[in-house]
Amino acid sequence: MSSPGGREIAYDDLVFCTGSAPRGLPAAIGGDLDGVCVVRGMSDVDAMRARFAAGARVLIVGGGYIGLEAAAVACKLGLKVTLVEMAERILQRVAAPETSDWFRALHKGHGVDLREGVGLGTLLCEDGKVTAAELTDGTSLPVDFVIVGVGILPETSVAEAAGIEIENGIRTDAFGRCSVPHVWAAGDCASFPLGGAQLRLESVGNAIDQAEAVADNILGAEVPYQPKPWFWSDQYDVKLQIAGLNAGYDKVVVRDGSAGPVSHWYYREGQLIALDAMNDPRAYMVGKRLIEAGKSADPEVVADAGSDLKALLKP
């Protein structure tokens, strides 16, 4: 392998942990203007820190978790926040309508101007700095800066240049091996087989777990990677905890506690496969353990806010 300086570097095994990069807006609609920001690492946060002044007008593009978290921070600091999501609802790609409804109410209750089914048409500027946004519904908004949260792309350029197979990221088998011998991949950049498709899990937990599995397999373990998906999001005073993958769900059971905790339980053909828990760590803990053990939960028990969830863990 050649280094960026052209020096040859010998290896016995090589692991791609190149991660991902945030999707930006096309330059044709103003994506390269001063004041258009993305959020990926601390350097991105530091670069926009001075823009978070009380009363500033921020447009957030994208109603996924990154966009909603940015909206929550901006609101708490006294900014005027508008969020646009071109899909018919926020969180459409990752959550059930019940969860979308819950977070929509949360953000509107904090004063976010949340617009669904509306995209960004173009950004306007003066002297290279963004000053306004024209939306796809014909409206125009004055803005001081823009935060773009429209997903990430796996960083595959080096692997692709080396002739390694790419499929929704750097394609690996169940053990983390790439299409070239002694080359492996883990984390956001890597896709692995699950449920008949090449899946990427974009989370800190997966990056750690998958990297550990690949390291074990390099040392000869020969154990397929079995993900145990979990995610989280902090918005205002709400901690959302997610366990499992909700792909293919056909039923959602809502558990709504009188004191505020709420959880949404996803089922597929009667089997519990995932849950979203809002300020409900007990539900999250129980649901995660059930999912990882391949067990289910009686929907009637789940829906009864007065039932003892821990009883579901008993043999």
SULUR-V915384 format. One record per pair of residues at least 24 apart in sequence whose ideal C-beta (glycine too) atoms are under 7 Angstrom apart, sorted by the first residue. I is the first residue (numbers start at 1). J is the second residue. Records with the same first field share a line. If there is no record, write none. Layout:
I->J, J
//
This chain:
12->182
13->182, 184, 218
14->182, 183
15->184, 185, 186, 214
16->159, 170, 185, 189
17->186, 187, 189, 211
18->155, 158, 189
19->155, 187, 188, 189
20->152, 153, 154, 155, 188, 189, 202
21->152, 153, 155
22->152
23->150, 151, 152, 153
24->148
25->148
29->120, 122, 123
30->122, 123, 125, 130
33->123, 125, 128, 129, 130
34->128, 129, 130
35->129, 130, 144, 145, 146
36->123, 130, 146, 148
37->145, 146, 147, 148
38->148
39->66, 70, 147, 149
48->145
51->144, 145
52->77, 79
54->78, 79
55->80
56->144
57->142, 143, 144
58->143, 144, 145, 147
59->133, 141, 143, 146
60->147, 149
61->120, 146, 148, 149, 150
62->148, 149, 150
63->90, 91, 116
64->91, 93, 94, 149, 151
65->233
66->149
67->149
68->103, 107, 235
69->233, 234, 235
70->147, 149
71->107, 112
72->235, 236
75->110, 111, 112
76->236
81->112, 113
82->113, 115, 141
83->112, 114, 115
84->115, 118, 119, 120, 135
85->116
86->118, 119
88->116, 117
89->116
90->116
95->276
96->246, 249, 252, 264, 266
98->252, 254, 264
99->264, 276
102->262, 278
106->235, 236, 238
110->236
152->188, 202
154->188, 189, 200
155->189
156->189
167->191, 198
168->198, 200
169->200
171->198
174->224, 225
175->217, 222, 224, 225
176->210, 213, 214, 217, 225
184->214, 218
186->210, 211, 214
187->211
192->225
194->227
201->227, 229
203->231
205->230
228->292
230->288
238->278, 279
239->279
240->276, 278
241->277, 281, 284
242->276
243->274, 275, 284, 287, 288, 291
244->273, 274, 275, 291
245->273, 274
246->273, 274
249->273, 274
253->299, 302, 303
254->303
255->283, 302, 303, 305
256->305
257->305
258->305
265->297, 302
267->299
270->296
271->296
272->296, 297
282->309
283->309
286->310, 312, 313
289->313
//
